[in-house]
């Protein structure tokens, strides 16, 4: 893959991630946007897209983002967005 194609993939994936976050959690703080643009591993960005789509709270997403590259722990009830919508589940990473 050419360098410019790789960079285009990064830009598109970062924008996709930000769009999922905005759809799920509303406005995103500039510091979070900056942190996302600092990520230079395409696999990490793609993992975070999945996390953003499944994390019931922005706080849980941020925990996963801080975990860094190579971590993929989307397991357990804290990643059950349906449970949180029904009144149970987690709020800001803590069991209700």
N, C-alpha and C positions, 0 to 999 in steps of 0.2 A: 504494500500500500504506500502511496506517495505521502510525503509529509503534509501537504496541504489537505489531502483527503482525511488524514488522521486528525488534523486540527479541526476540520469541519465536523467530524464525528464528535469530538469533544464538545464543541460549541453546541451542537444540536442536542446531545445527551444532557448537558448542563441545563439548557433551556427547558428540556422535557422534565427534568427533575424539579426545577423551580416552578413550572406550571402545575405539576401534580401537587406540590406543597401548597401553592396558592389555592388550588381548588379544594384541597382538604382542610387547610388551616387558616386561610385568609392571608392578609398581608404578612410578608416575611421580612424580618429585620435585616438591615443592610449588612450587618456582621455575618449573618448566616449566608447571605448571597456571596459575600466575599470568600467565606470559607469554602463554599461549593466551587467557586472559580479557582481556588488554590489546589483542588484535587487534580492530580495529573495521572491518575490510573483509570483507564476506561472501565475496567471490571468493577472497580469500586463505585463509580458513578452509576453503572447499571444495577449493581446491588442496592444502592441507595434509592433508585427509582422503585424497586420492589418494596423496600422498607417503607418509603413514603406512601405507597399505595395501601399498605397493610397496617401501619402503626396507628393505633387509635388516638394518640396525642402527639403534638409536636415535640414534647419532652422526650418521649420514647424514641422518636426519630433522631433527635439530637444526641441521645446516648449512643445510638448505633453509629451515627456519623463520627463521633469522637472515638469509637472503638478502632477506627483506622482500617487499613487494607487487610484483606485476608480473613476478616471475621464475617461469619454468616450465621447468625444465631436466631433467626426469626422463628422461634418456637414458643409454645406455651400460650396461656390465656392472655398475656399482655399484647399479643398480636391478633386478637380476635375483635375486629372492628364491629362485628354484629353484636357481640355481647355488650360492648360499651354503649351502643345505640339503644339497646333495650333496657338500660338502667343499671346493669351490673358492670362487671369488668373493672377497668382501671381509669383513674383520672390523674393526669400528670404523673403517670408511672406508678401510682400507688393504688392498691385494691380499695374499692369503695366499700 
